[in-house]
Amino acid sequence: MEVQFQGAAREVTGSCHLVRINGSTIMLDAGLFQGRRDDVRRKNEKLPVPPDDVAAVVLSHAHIDHAGRLPFLAKHGLRAPIFTTPATLDLSRVMLADAAHIQEKDARFLAKRRRAHQEPLYDMDDARRCVDLMVGVPYGQRREIASGIHVTLLDAGHILGSASVILDWRDGFETRRLAFSGDIGRAGLAIIRDPVPPTDVDAVIMESTYGGRDHISVSGARDALADVVTAAAARGGKVLIPAFAVGRTQELIYSLHELALQGRIPKIPVIVDSPLATEATAVFGRNAAVFDTSEPFVRLFGSDPSGVLHHGLVEFTESAEASKAAMQRRGPMVVIAASGMVESGRILHHLLHGASDPKNTILIVGFQGEHTLGRRIVERMSPIKVLGETVDVRANVVVLHGYSAHADHGGLLAWHSAVRATSPRLRKTWLVHGEASAQDAMLGALARDGVVVSAPSLGARAVL
């Protein structure tokens, strides 16, 4: 068995790993690279492998840095089935259509600005063609995906439908097992169940996004959210939250609902200004059967989870006109809008209108990749460029890592420890999906535990 690391190698985005087993090539994820426009365009236009060579794809979850290059592969001839969970299939239908729309819009913008034609990476037809290749596999069900190669998907606890992947195959008289963590979630998150670590594996491809960093507790994050909202409301300001449309937005809606019911925040409007987040929230409602309906959830919301993301304070904008009207409204209010790394979407318009107002707060609740506008805001840079205009940042900037859907350093080590405890044959761990500093912290921690661990570079190959 050979693994080739074709994305998210010593960086966070562009997840893609090729596993070659007994003559078959299995692709794990095919995500978009994100960051500097020219750099990511070059990376995203490069096919990780000739599509005809792929026997099957396994998709860990619907976030664009894991799924966003699949339509590009479909455009160039991918016909292999894409195995994923039913909830990820549902989310991919809306996520990839949205990604195609952004690709087409960006191509038009660049053509106008540079007076030169640039093809979008893919279009709506490519996104539909990609979704048509998807096959839903429920958690825990073992499925043959190529000759003699089987997949089992376990709940990764990251977003709705997210999975850790197990590949099984025969090597002579023995069965071998490779685990790919996908993005590892956190225990105790709202809505999403806790991660389920793989067992009895020979090797692990493991994410490392928050290596070297620990989050505040989930309850501590909720306390901090209450403080931020209450303080902004007292000033008559807005809380502007860039948030991923899938996962983070729904968790924030849940937390704000909970805090309002408990009387811990004033009852101010919560505007979700993202067509994709609106569609994704509807997908959550249709997949409520996989929510974490443990005792605290039932105590607050009852036994029916389907209505938890719709309550009296929340308004979903349904048109560009409604979005523009929301920008003109005076606070206090909470505005949740994509994109999560502040690289596109309606959050840019809200920042253009609101980042210079000291009554407002910009609340960062997720990881911000290098070279993104979100990272520049986290680093308190001012002025910033928003939609081509220079904006002084006078709003309060608050960074709240406790709302990350990724496991922190301690959570990553605990997940790996659980895998090791049930895997006497574990021989190698390869770290992916992390910046160099995060991976170096993980390398040191795991090496002290006696694990054979490495952080492969882009294009590197490893053998089991």
C-alpha positions in Angstrom: 0.0 0.0 0.0 1.3 3.5 -0.9 -0.1 6.9 0.0 0.6 10.0 -2.0 -0.2 13.3 -0.3 -1.7 15.7 -2.9 -3.2 18.3 -0.7 -3.3 19.7 2.9 0.4 18.7 3.2 2.1 21.1 5.6 -0.9 23.4 5.1 -4.6 23.4 6.1 -6.6 23.5 2.9 -6.9 21.3 -0.3 -7.3 18.0 1.4 -6.5 15.1 -1.0 -4.7 11.8 -0.5 -4.2 9.0 -3.0 -4.1 5.5 -1.6 -2.9 2.8 -4.0 -3.8 -0.7 -3.0 -3.3 -3.9 -5.1 -3.5 -1.9 -8.4 -6.5 0.3 -7.4 -6.3 4.0 -6.6 -8.6 5.3 -3.9 -8.8 9.1 -3.5 -9.5 10.4 0.0 -11.1 13.9 -0.4 -10.5 16.4 -3.2 -10.7 19.8 -1.6 -10.1 23.3 -2.8 -6.9 25.2 -1.8 -7.7 28.5 -0.2 -5.5 31.6 0.3 -3.7 33.9 -2.2 -5.7 34.0 -5.4 -2.9 33.4 -7.9 -1.3 30.6 -5.8 -4.5 28.7 -5.2 -5.6 29.1 -8.8 -2.4 27.3 -9.9 -2.8 24.6 -7.3 -6.5 24.0 -7.9 -6.1 23.8 -11.7 -3.6 20.9 -11.3 -5.3 17.5 -11.4 -4.0 15.4 -8.5 -4.2 12.2 -10.7 -5.7 11.4 -14.1 -9.4 10.9 -13.3 -9.5 7.7 -15.3 -7.0 6.2 -12.9 -9.4 6.6 -9.9 -11.3 3.5 -8.8 -13.3 5.2 -6.1 -13.4 8.4 -4.1 -14.2 8.6 -0.3 -15.3 12.0 0.9 -14.9 12.7 4.6 -17.3 15.7 4.7 -18.8 18.5 2.8 -16.6 21.5 3.7 -15.1 23.0 0.5 -11.5 22.5 1.5 -12.3 18.7 1.4 -14.9 18.5 -1.3 -14.5 21.6 -3.5 -12.3 20.1 -6.3 -14.6 17.1 -7.0 -16.6 19.0 -9.6 -13.3 20.0 -11.3 -12.4 16.3 -11.5 -15.9 15.5 -12.8 -15.4 18.1 -15.5 -12.2 16.4 -16.5 -13.7 12.9 -16.7 -14.0 11.5 -13.2 -16.6 8.7 -13.4 -15.7 6.7 -10.3 -18.2 6.5 -7.5 -17.8 8.9 -4.6 -18.7 7.2 -1.3 -19.8 9.4 1.7 -22.4 9.6 4.4 -26.0 10.4 3.4 -25.9 13.7 5.3 -22.7 14.7 3.5 -24.4 13.8 0.2 -27.3 16.1 1.1 -25.0 18.9 2.1 -22.7 18.5 -0.9 -25.7 19.1 -3.2 -26.0 22.7 -1.9 -22.4 23.3 -1.1 -21.0 22.3 -4.5 -23.7 24.2 -6.3 -22.7 27.3 -4.3 -19.0 26.7 -5.0 -19.8 26.5 -8.7 -21.7 29.8 -8.5 -18.7 31.4 -6.8 -16.4 30.1 -9.5 -18.5 31.5 -12.2 -18.9 34.8 -10.4 -15.2 35.2 -9.7 -14.4 34.4 -13.4 -16.7 37.2 -14.5 -15.3 39.6 -12.0 -11.7 38.9 -13.0 -12.5 39.1 -16.7 -14.0 42.5 -16.2 -11.2 43.7 -13.9 -8.3 42.4 -16.0 -10.0 42.6 -19.3 -9.0 39.0 -19.9 -11.1 35.9 -20.1 -10.6 33.3 -17.4 -12.5 30.1 -17.3 -14.1 29.1 -14.0 -12.7 25.9 -12.5 -16.1 24.4 -13.0 -19.8 25.3 -13.4 -23.2 24.2 -12.2 -23.3 21.2 -14.6 -20.0 19.9 -13.3 -21.3 20.2 -9.7 -24.5 18.3 -10.6 -22.5 15.7 -12.4 -20.3 15.3 -9.3 -23.2 14.9 -7.0 -24.7 12.2 -9.3 -21.6 10.1 -8.6 -22.1 10.2 -4.9 -23.2 7.1 -3.0 -24.5 7.4 0.6 -23.1 4.9 3.1 -24.5 5.0 6.6 -22.1 5.1 9.6 -20.8 1.7 10.6 -21.8 0.0 7.4 -18.9 -1.9 5.6 -19.0 -1.5 1.8 -16.8 -2.8 -1.0 -15.6 0.1 -3.1 -13.0 -1.6 -5.3 -11.9 -5.1 -5.8 -11.1 -6.5 -2.4 -11.1 -3.0 -0.8 -13.8 -2.1 1.8 -14.7 1.2 3.4 -16.4 1.8 6.8 -17.3 5.4 7.9 -17.3 6.4 11.5 -18.7 9.7 13.0 -15.9 12.2 13.1 -17.9 14.6 15.3 -16.9 17.6 13.2 -20.0 18.7 11.2 -23.2 17.1 10.2 -22.3 13.9 8.3 -18.5 14.2 8.9 -16.7 10.9 8.9 -13.4 9.2 9.7 -12.6 6.7 7.0 -11.4 3.1 7.4 -10.1 1.2 4.4 -9.7 -2.7 4.7 -7.9 -5.0 2.3 -6.2 -8.3 2.1 -2.4 -8.4 2.1 -1.5 -12.1 1.6 -3.0 -13.9 4.5 -3.5 -10.8 6.6 -6.1 -8.0 6.6 -4.6 -4.5 6.6 -6.4 -1.4 7.8 -5.7 2.3 7.1 -7.6 5.1 8.9 -8.1 8.6 7.6 -9.3 10.9 10.4 -11.0 13.5 8.3 -11.5 16.5 10.5 -11.7 15.4 14.1 -14.4 17.1 16.1 -14.7 18.0 19.8 -16.6 16.1 22.5 -19.5 18.1 23.9 -20.4 20.1 20.8 -24.0 21.1 20.3 -26.0 19.1 17.8 -23.1 17.0 16.6 -22.2 13.6 18.3 -18.8 13.0 19.8 -16.0 11.6 17.6 -15.7 7.8 17.2 -12.0 6.8 16.9 -11.1 3.9 14.5 -9.9 0.7 16.0 -7.4 -2.1 15.0 -5.5 -0.1 12.4 -2.1 -0.4 10.8 -1.6 3.2 9.9 -3.3 6.6 10.3 -3.6 9.7 8.2 -4.4 12.3 10.8 -5.4 16.0 10.7 -3.5 18.4 12.9 -5.2 21.8 12.5 -5.0 22.9 16.1 -1.7 21.2 17.0 0.0 23.2 19.8 -3.2 25.1 20.7 -5.9 24.4 23.2 -9.5 25.8 23.1 -11.4 27.1 26.0 -14.2 24.7 27.0 -17.4 24.5 25.1 -19.3 26.0 28.1 -16.6 28.7 28.4 -17.1 29.6 24.8 -20.9 29.9 25.4 -20.2 32.2 28.4 -17.9 34.4 26.2 -20.5 34.5 23.4 -23.0 35.8 26.0 -20.6 38.5 27.2 -19.8 39.7 23.6 -23.5 39.9 22.6 -24.6 41.6 25.8 -21.8 44.2 25.6 -22.5 45.0 21.9 -26.2 45.3 22.6 -25.6 47.7 25.4 -23.6 49.9 23.0 -26.4 49.7 20.4 -24.0 47.9 18.0 -24.0 44.8 15.8 -22.0 41.6 16.3 -20.7 40.7 12.9 -19.7 37.0 12.7 -18.0 35.5 9.7 -19.0 31.8 9.9 -18.8 28.8 7.7 -22.3 28.2 6.3 -22.2 24.5 7.3 -21.6 23.6 10.9 -20.5 26.8 12.6 -23.6 28.8 11.6 -25.9 26.1 13.0 -23.9 25.8 16.2 -24.1 29.5 16.7 -27.9 29.5 16.1 -28.2 26.8 18.7 -26.1 28.6 21.3 -27.9 31.9 20.8 -31.2 30.1 21.1 -30.0 28.4 24.3 -28.7 31.7 25.8 -31.9 33.6 25.0 -34.0 30.9 26.6 -31.9 31.1 29.7 -32.1 34.9 29.8 -28.4 35.3 29.5 -28.5 37.6 26.4 -31.0 40.3 25.4 -33.6 39.2 22.9 -32.2 40.9 19.8 -32.5 39.8 16.1 -30.2 37.1 14.8 -29.9 37.6 11.1 -28.4 34.7 9.1 -27.4 36.4 5.9 -26.2 33.6 3.7 -28.3 31.7 1.1 -26.0 28.7 1.6 -26.4 28.7 5.3 -30.2 28.9 4.9 -30.2 25.8 2.6 -27.7 24.0 4.9 -29.9 24.7 7.9 -32.8 23.0 6.1 -30.5 20.0 5.4 -29.7 19.8 9.1 -33.5 19.7 9.8 -33.9 16.8 7.4 -31.1 14.9 9.0 -32.1 15.5 12.7 -32.0 11.7 13.2 -28.2 11.9 13.5 -28.2 14.9 16.0 -26.8 14.4 19.5 -30.0 14.3 21.5 -28.4 13.6 24.9 -30.0 14.6 28.2 -29.0 18.3 28.2 -30.4 18.7 24.7 -33.7 17.1 25.6 -34.0 19.0 28.8 -33.8 22.3 26.9 -35.5 21.6 23.6 -37.6 18.5 24.2 -37.4 15.1 22.3 -38.0 16.5 18.8 -34.7 18.0 17.5 -36.1 19.2 14.2 -37.1 22.7 15.3 -34.0 23.6 17.4 -32.5 25.8 14.6 -35.6 27.8 14.0 -36.8 30.1 16.7 -38.4 33.6 17.1 -35.1 35.6 17.1 -33.7 34.1 13.9 -34.3 35.7 10.5 -33.0 34.1 7.3 -32.5 36.5 4.4 -33.9 35.1 1.2 -32.8 37.7 -1.4 -30.1 40.2 -2.2 -32.7 42.9 -1.3 -33.3 41.4 2.1 -29.5 41.3 2.6 -29.1 45.0 1.7 -32.0 45.9 4.0 -30.2 44.1 6.9 -27.1 46.1 6.3 -29.1 49.3 6.6 -30.8 48.3 9.9 -29.4 49.8 13.0 -28.4 47.6 15.9 -28.4 46.0 18.3 -28.4 42.7 16.4 -26.2 39.6 15.6 -25.3 39.0 11.9 -24.0 35.7 10.9 -22.7 35.5 7.3 -20.4 33.5 5.1 -17.6 33.0 4.3 -15.9 31.7 7.4 -12.4 33.0 6.3 -13.8 36.3 5.1 -12.7 35.7 1.5 -16.0 36.0 -0.2 -19.7 36.2 0.4 -22.0 38.7 2.2 -19.8 39.1 5.2 -17.7 41.4 3.1 -20.5 43.8 2.5 -21.3 43.8 6.3 -17.7 44.6 7.1 -17.6 47.3 4.4 -20.5 49.0 6.2 -19.7 48.1 9.8 -16.0 47.5 10.4 -15.3 51.2 11.0 -18.1 51.7 13.6 -16.7 51.4 17.2 -20.1 50.3 18.5 -19.8 47.1 16.5 -17.9 43.9 17.3 -16.3 41.6 14.7 -16.4 38.1 16.3 -14.1 35.5 14.9 -15.2 32.0 15.8 -13.1 29.7 13.6 -9.7 29.0 12.1 -8.4 31.7 9.7 -6.0 30.4 7.1 -2.8 32.2 6.2 -3.1 35.0 3.7 -6.9 35.3 4.2 -8.7 38.5 5.2 -9.9 36.7 8.3 -6.3 36.2 9.4 -5.6 39.9 8.8 -8.5 40.8 11.0 -7.4 38.4 13.7 -3.9 40.0 13.6 -5.6 43.4 14.2 -4.4 44.9 10.9 -6.0 48.2 10.0 -6.8 49.5 7.5 -8.0 46.4 5.5 -9.1 46.0 1.9 -12.7 45.0 1.5 -14.2 44.7 -2.0 -11.5 46.9 -3.3 -12.1 49.7 -0.8 -9.9 50.7 2.2 -11.6 50.3 5.5 -10.3 51.4 8.9 -11.1 48.7 11.6 -12.5 50.6 14.5 -14.9 47.9 15.6 -13.9 45.7 18.5 -12.3 42.5 17.3 -12.9 39.4 19.5 -11.4 36.0 18.7 -13.2 33.1 20.3 -11.5 29.8 19.6 -13.9 27.8 21.8 -16.4 27.6 18.9 -14.0 25.7 16.7 -15.5 22.4 15.4 -11.9 21.0 15.4 -10.3 19.1 18.2 -7.6 21.1 19.9 -4.1 19.8 20.8 -5.3 17.8 23.8 -8.3 16.5 21.8 -6.1 15.4 18.9 -3.7 13.6 21.3 -6.7 11.9 23.1 -8.1 10.8 19.7 -4.8 9.3 18.7 -4.3 7.7 22.1 -7.7 6.0 21.8 -6.7 4.6 18.3 -3.4 3.3 19.7 -5.1 1.6 22.6 -7.1 -0.6 20.3 -4.5 -1.0 17.5 -1.6 -3.3 18.5 -0.3 -3.3 14.9 -0.2 0.5 14.5 3.0 1.3 12.7 2.8 4.8 11.2 1.0 8.1 11.6 1.1 10.7 8.9 0.0 14.3 9.9 -1.9 16.3 7.3 -4.2 19.4 7.3 -2.1 21.6 9.5 0.3 24.5 9.2 4.0 23.7 9.8 3.9 25.1 13.4 0.9 23.1 14.4 2.3 19.9 12.9 5.7 20.4 14.6 3.9 20.6 17.9 2.1 17.4 17.2 5.3 15.7 15.9 7.0 16.5 19.2 4.1 15.3 21.4 3.5 12.0 19.5 7.2 11.2 19.2 7.5 11.5 23.0 4.8 8.8 23.1 6.9 6.5 20.9 4.8 6.9 17.8 6.5 6.7 14.3 5.1 9.9 13.0 5.9 12.3 10.1 4.4 15.3 8.3 4.7 14.7 4.6 5.3 17.5 2.1 3.0 18.1 -1.0 3.5 15.2 -3.4 5.4 13.0 -1.0 4.8 9.2 -1.1 4.8 6.9 1.9 4.6 3.1 2.0 3.1 0.7 4.6 
